[in-house]
Amino acid sequence: EERFRTIFESAPIGMVITGAERQIVDSNQAFQDLVGYTQAELATMTFADITHPDDMAKSQEISRNLRAGGQRHYTIEKRYLHKSGRIVWAVTSTFALYDSHGAYKNAVILITDISERIQAEAALRQSEER
């Protein structure tokens, strides 16, 4: 537990632990910086509150599959809504955790900001179109 806590708190990528209903139970400083909210604010939220509307359906479908046990982990690129209103692109890897009876308990989520890469790709496409 102590080793995990040290890794969790000092990791350079966002890390989040969610509860059974997708509520944000804990998050590290890297994730808080990514979305612009404090842990106290995030503790009152779910991922639905910070997921871009265009990515909501896909995120909810994957979450249902995790909770049902049909899928134990997944990785997607998705957009988050920063507190300031700007969009943050990230690679999100989610790992579901189940209790000894196989019931969904919670998830550990790793989030890597890829906004700069997405912006560079868009700039390259624009320059190629000219």
C-alpha positions, 0 to 999 in steps of 0.5 A: 500500500505504501509503495503504491501511494508513493507511486500514485502521488509522484507519478508524472502522469495522471492517476485516478481511482474511481468507485463503483459508480464512476465517482472520483475517489482519489486522484494525483496532482498530475491529474488535478493539473491536467483538468484544473480541479482540486481533489476536493472538487473532483471528489464531488464529480464523476468522469461524466462531468469532465468528459467532452460531450462527443466522447461521452457515449463511447466512454459510457459504453466502455464503462458498462462493459467494465462493470459487467466484467466483459472487459477488464481493461481498455485504452482510448484517446479521449477529450477532457474538459479543463476547468477553464473550458479548454479541451485536453486530449489524453490517452486513457488506460483503465483497469477494472478491479473486482472483488473475490466474488467477481463483482466490479469494485473500482478502477484505476485509470492512467491518463497521459496528456497528448494535447501537444501531439494532437495540435502538432498533427492538426498543424501538419494537416493544415500545412499539407492542405495548403 
